[in-house]
Amino acid sequence: MTSTHQVSTSAAVTTAVPLPVNRDDMAGSSFNKPPPVWSLESNGTSTPPLTEKCDRLGRQDGICCKELKGDDDRTLIDPDVIRDIIIGLSDGLTVPFALTAGLSGLGTSRLVVVGGLAELIAGAISMGIGGFLASQAERDHYRFLRRHTYSRVMRSCIGEMEREVYAVLGPVGVDQSASQAVASCLWKIEDEPGFDGSTPAPADEEKPSRGMKSGHGLTPFLLKFGEGMEEVPNRRLYISAFTIGMGYLLGGIIPLLPYFFIAQAIDALKISCIITGIVLLIFGTVKARVTGAARSIWGYIWGAVSTMAVGGFAAAAAYGLVIAVERSSIS
């Protein structure tokens, strides 16, 4: 008999019941059996497996805490992607809108369309390249710190590493003994020569250790929790460039649309202001939603109004400047 059955038939047993099974998961195979659920308390003869401990047996409703839902169950998007989308769209809605508003003071829609399209294409390419270079710089900075941290770990003693781990975990409430256990566990992964001081530590340019490759060990721990930095994958560079560039292009074409169909620039400007204002309100509301900034209806209102106010201020400033320059040149 299995150890689970032995425990369930002995005195002072730890009760085990099956977890609820998703029928969709069971449809593909008849061999998938639900794992048992152990009580949080040990019966003295066996320790519940960590992956199977659950307090549903001690709850009156018998519901696992994983099945409980909070008041706000929004699933937020990757913050890096959200950041790039916001940068691209906000600049795309603001800069071309301000430019077209300023050029509208010169009279014809044709001039606004030509100037707006030139700025839109150049701006999208520039923003995309900027996003690529920013992500590349972040990746290179992380790799430099990784080599530097690895070299420092290799030439340090276990006592120094225990102090550094405790400096990271201590402020969040982890005691010294637990920090020493964590440092010892991570120390074993960094098994390259140089730990005991008998072999020279590798230079920064040498091949990284297994811990650096796999994301395990003291080096990635100190980088992630001590420096707040993680590896930037290469695909992130291209995703960032594409997201920012396309966001700028899509956002910037909106203020230009009325100028394609209305000959008089000043009339097209009125329609452009209405359309762009509505889009800015919607964009601000969606931004407050996906970033988790809005906790009530006032959060959505503030996100919408503040976004529209920034775009409106930029457009008004550009339009006023062009009119002022035009009048001064005439006089």
C-alpha positions in Angstrom: 0.0 0.0 0.0 1.1 3.6 -0.6 2.2 5.8 2.2 -0.9 7.9 1.8 -3.2 4.9 2.5 -1.0 3.9 5.4 -1.4 7.3 7.0 -5.2 7.4 6.4 -5.8 4.0 8.2 -3.6 4.6 11.2 -4.6 6.2 14.5 -4.7 10.0 14.8 -4.5 10.1 11.0 -4.2 13.0 8.8 -7.3 13.0 6.6 -6.8 13.1 2.8 -9.5 14.0 0.4 -9.2 14.5 -3.4 -9.0 18.0 -4.8 -11.8 19.1 -7.3 -10.8 18.2 -10.8 -11.3 20.3 -13.9 -13.3 18.2 -16.3 -11.6 19.8 -19.3 -8.2 18.6 -17.9 -9.6 15.1 -17.5 -11.1 14.9 -20.9 -7.8 14.3 -22.6 -6.7 11.5 -20.4 -8.3 8.9 -18.1 -5.0 8.5 -16.2 -5.0 11.9 -14.5 -5.8 11.3 -10.9 -6.3 14.2 -8.4 -3.6 14.4 -5.7 -4.7 14.0 -2.1 -5.2 17.0 0.2 -3.4 16.9 3.5 -4.3 18.8 6.6 -2.0 21.6 7.6 -1.2 19.8 10.9 1.2 16.8 10.9 0.1 13.6 12.8 3.6 13.1 14.2 4.5 10.2 11.9 4.5 11.9 8.6 4.9 15.4 7.2 2.4 16.6 4.7 3.9 17.3 1.3 4.2 21.1 0.7 2.4 20.9 -2.6 -0.6 19.1 -1.1 -1.1 21.0 2.2 -4.4 22.7 2.4 -6.7 24.1 5.1 -9.9 23.3 3.3 -10.4 20.4 5.8 -10.4 22.9 8.7 -12.8 25.4 7.0 -16.5 25.3 7.6 -17.3 25.9 3.9 -14.7 23.3 2.7 -13.4 25.7 0.0 -9.7 26.0 -0.9 -8.3 29.5 -0.5 -7.2 29.4 -4.2 -10.9 29.3 -5.1 -11.7 32.4 -3.1 -12.1 35.6 -5.2 -11.2 39.1 -4.0 -13.1 42.3 -4.6 -10.9 43.2 -7.5 -10.0 40.3 -9.8 -8.5 42.2 -12.7 -5.7 40.5 -14.5 -3.1 43.1 -15.4 -1.0 43.0 -18.5 2.8 42.8 -18.4 3.9 46.2 -17.0 6.7 46.5 -19.6 4.3 46.2 -22.4 1.8 48.6 -20.8 4.6 51.1 -20.3 5.6 50.9 -24.0 2.0 51.2 -25.1 1.4 54.2 -22.9 4.6 55.9 -24.1 3.7 55.3 -27.8 0.0 56.2 -27.6 0.4 59.2 -25.3 3.1 60.7 -27.5 1.3 59.8 -30.6 -1.9 61.5 -29.5 -0.2 64.5 -28.1 2.7 65.5 -30.4 1.0 65.2 -33.8 -2.1 66.8 -32.3 -0.1 69.7 -31.1 1.7 69.9 -34.5 -1.5 69.8 -36.6 -3.1 72.4 -34.3 -0.1 74.7 -34.8 0.0 74.2 -38.6 -3.8 74.9 -38.7 -3.0 78.5 -38.1 -1.3 78.7 -41.5 -4.6 78.1 -43.4 -4.7 75.0 -45.7 -5.3 71.4 -44.8 -2.8 70.2 -47.4 0.0 71.8 -45.5 -1.2 70.2 -42.3 -1.4 66.8 -43.8 2.0 66.9 -45.4 3.7 68.2 -42.3 1.7 65.9 -40.1 2.5 62.8 -42.1 6.2 63.7 -42.2 6.3 64.1 -38.5 4.3 61.0 -37.9 6.6 58.7 -39.8 9.7 60.2 -38.5 8.4 60.2 -34.9 7.2 56.6 -35.1 10.7 55.4 -36.4 12.5 57.6 -33.8 10.3 56.4 -30.9 10.8 52.7 -32.0 14.5 53.1 -32.2 14.5 54.9 -28.8 12.6 52.0 -27.3 15.1 49.5 -28.8 18.1 51.4 -27.5 16.6 51.9 -24.1 15.9 48.2 -23.6 19.4 47.4 -25.0 21.0 49.7 -22.5 19.0 48.1 -19.7 20.1 44.6 -20.8 23.7 45.6 -21.1 23.6 47.3 -17.7 22.2 44.1 -16.1 24.8 41.9 -17.8 27.6 44.1 -16.5 26.2 44.0 -12.9 25.8 40.2 -13.3 29.4 39.7 -14.2 30.5 42.1 -11.4 28.3 40.5 -8.8 29.4 37.0 -9.8 33.0 37.9 -9.5 32.4 39.4 -6.0 30.5 36.3 -4.9 33.3 34.1 -6.1 36.0 35.9 -4.1 33.9 36.4 -0.9 33.6 34.0 2.1 30.3 32.5 3.3 30.2 34.9 6.2 30.1 37.9 3.9 27.4 36.3 1.8 25.3 35.5 4.8 25.5 39.2 5.8 24.5 40.3 2.3 21.5 37.9 2.2 20.4 39.0 5.7 20.7 42.7 4.5 18.1 41.7 1.8 15.8 39.5 3.8 16.2 41.1 7.2 14.1 44.3 6.4 11.1 42.1 5.4 11.1 40.2 8.6 13.3 37.1 8.0 15.5 36.3 11.0 19.2 35.6 10.9 19.0 31.8 11.2 16.6 31.6 8.2 18.8 34.1 6.2 21.8 31.9 6.9 20.0 28.8 5.7 19.0 30.6 2.5 22.6 31.8 2.0 23.9 28.3 2.5 21.4 26.8 0.1 22.2 29.4 -2.6 25.9 29.1 -1.9 26.0 25.4 -2.9 24.7 26.2 -6.3 27.6 28.6 -7.0 30.0 25.5 -7.2 32.6 27.0 -9.5 36.3 27.1 -8.2 37.1 30.1 -6.1 34.7 29.7 -3.1 37.2 28.5 -0.6 39.8 31.0 -1.6 42.3 28.3 -2.7 41.6 28.9 -6.4 41.6 32.4 -7.9 38.2 33.8 -8.6 37.3 34.1 -12.3 37.6 37.5 -14.0 34.5 39.4 -15.1 35.1 38.3 -18.8 35.2 34.6 -18.0 32.3 32.2 -18.6 29.5 32.6 -16.1 28.6 29.9 -13.6 25.7 27.5 -13.7 23.9 29.8 -11.3 24.2 32.7 -13.6 22.8 30.7 -16.5 19.9 29.0 -14.8 18.8 31.9 -12.7 19.7 30.0 -9.5 22.3 30.8 -6.9 23.6 33.9 -5.0 24.3 36.0 -8.1 20.7 36.1 -9.5 19.4 36.3 -5.9 21.4 39.4 -5.1 20.6 41.0 -8.4 16.9 40.4 -8.3 16.2 41.1 -4.6 19.1 43.3 -3.7 19.4 45.4 -6.8 15.9 44.9 -8.2 17.1 43.9 -11.6 16.3 40.9 -13.8 17.6 39.6 -17.2 16.1 41.5 -20.2 15.6 38.9 -23.0 16.7 39.8 -26.5 13.1 39.6 -27.8 12.2 42.3 -25.4 14.3 44.8 -27.5 12.2 44.2 -30.6 8.9 44.0 -28.8 9.6 47.3 -27.1 10.6 49.0 -30.4 7.6 47.6 -32.3 5.1 48.5 -29.5 6.3 52.1 -29.0 6.6 52.7 -32.7 3.2 51.3 -33.6 1.6 53.0 -30.6 2.9 56.3 -31.8 1.8 55.7 -35.4 -1.7 54.6 -34.5 -2.1 57.4 -31.9 -0.8 60.1 -34.3 -3.0 59.3 -37.2 -6.2 60.1 -35.3 -5.6 63.9 -35.1 -4.8 63.9 -38.8 -7.9 62.2 -40.1 -10.2 65.3 -40.4 -7.6 67.1 -42.5 -7.9 64.5 -45.2 -11.6 65.3 -45.8 -11.9 69.0 -44.9 -10.1 71.6 -47.0 -10.1 74.5 -44.5 -7.6 73.7 -41.8 -9.4 75.8 -39.1 -12.6 73.8 -39.7 -10.7 70.5 -39.7 -9.0 71.6 -36.4 -12.4 71.8 -34.7 -13.3 68.3 -35.7 -9.8 67.1 -34.8 -10.1 68.6 -31.3 -13.4 66.8 -30.7 -12.2 63.4 -32.0 -8.8 63.6 -30.2 -10.4 64.8 -27.0 -12.8 61.8 -27.0 -9.9 59.4 -27.8 -7.8 60.9 -25.0 -10.6 60.5 -22.5 -11.0 56.8 -23.6 -7.3 56.3 -23.5 -7.0 57.8 -20.0 -9.8 55.6 -18.7 -8.3 52.4 -20.2 -4.9 53.3 -18.9 -6.3 53.7 -15.4 -7.9 50.3 -15.8 -5.1 48.2 -17.1 -2.5 49.7 -14.8 -4.6 49.2 -11.7 -4.5 52.9 -10.8 -8.2 53.3 -10.6 -9.8 51.9 -7.4 -13.1 53.8 -7.8 -15.0 55.8 -10.3 -13.0 58.9 -9.4 -9.8 57.1 -10.4 -11.2 56.5 -13.9 -12.4 60.1 -14.1 -9.0 61.5 -13.0 -7.2 59.3 -15.4 -9.4 60.4 -18.3 -9.4 64.1 -17.5 -5.7 64.4 -16.7 -4.8 62.6 -20.0 -7.0 64.9 -22.0 -5.7 68.0 -20.2 -2.1 67.2 -21.1 -3.0 66.8 -24.8 -5.2 69.8 -24.8 -2.5 72.0 -23.2 0.1 70.9 -25.7 -2.2 71.6 -28.6 -3.2 75.0 -27.3 0.4 76.0 -26.7 1.4 75.0 -30.2 -1.5 76.7 -31.8 -1.0 79.9 -29.8 2.7 80.0 -30.6 2.1 79.6 -34.4 -0.5 82.4 -34.3 1.7 84.7 -32.3 4.7 84.1 -34.7 2.4 84.6 -37.8 1.0 87.8 -36.5 4.3 89.2 -35.5 5.8 88.4 -38.9 2.9 90.1 -40.7 3.2 93.2 -38.6 
